[in-house]
């Protein structure tokens, strides 16, 4: 078996999030040993699975600036995405991760280290620090955050990289770091910065090559399967675009329909 990597550029935030879950759920049933997805998204704020909107997001600012709100399946903090943010999602079986990493935080640290290695090689600089396993700092400013989610014998790890993100929107849309911020499941806050200019294409190729060397697997470029597209559409319509998933404090019920997909 070989690994797959793919690039997507869908403009529907809720479909992008649904596709994460669709790939994860169907990964054990396709021909690929692992999948890596590189994707971008229009301006949006994405909450962690258990966070509350009113605690994390400047709702009025997002409404005034047409910033979509979504919620992902993994935990962690709220993030701002736009077309200048590169998102990387890695779908791997546990057997490939062990003994490198055994739980969510150690997996986050492992992949943060791999991303830092790629950035240092691509940019020719050594000014990156991994903070609390899930964040990457550059000159003491945050340029990446990550989260993960286990399902049976598979793991989804996803992260953001700030390349040309609108930092003004990011700062105004999120409440973390503000004086009035009070959250039961707080987002990790650091002042943010974009990375120095780099080639996204070269970075992707370098990361793929690194994964091939790390896991002794070939990764070839393939498209999304029809089964993944179909499940992502169902998840979008019945879960990710629904206010009961985005806003409700009892979100578990809406997910049950897809637990055995």
Number of C-alpha atoms within 10 A of each C-alpha: 10 14 22 22 21 16 17 13 12 13 13 14 24 27 22 23 21 27 22 20 23 23 23 23 19 14 19 16 10 12 11 17 19 24 23 24 20 17 18 21 22 18 24 22 25 24 25 22 18 18 23 19 22 12 18 26 23 17 16 11 14 19 12 8 11 11 20 17 21 25 25 22 19 19 17 22 21 28 22 26 27 21 19 18 23 21 22 18 21 19 24 23 19 17 11 15 16 11 8 11 16 12 15 18 15 14 22 23 20 16 20 23 17 15 20 19 16 21 21 13 13 15 14 9 9 13 12 19 18 17 16 11 20 23 23 24 21 19 12 15 18 24 23 26 25 26 24 22 19 17 13 10 10 19 21 24 20 22 20 23 21 24 20 16 22 18 18 8 19 18 16 14 23 23 23 24 15 11 7 9 14 14 15 10 16 19 20 17 16 15 12 19 20 19 19 11 9 12 10 12 8 12 17 18 12 18 17 20 15 16 18 16 11 11 11 11 16 17 21 15 13 13 10 16 11 9 13 21 16 13 20 24 19 17 24 20 14 16 22 26 20 16 11 16 21 22 16 12 12 10 16 10 9 16 14 10 11 15 9 6 9
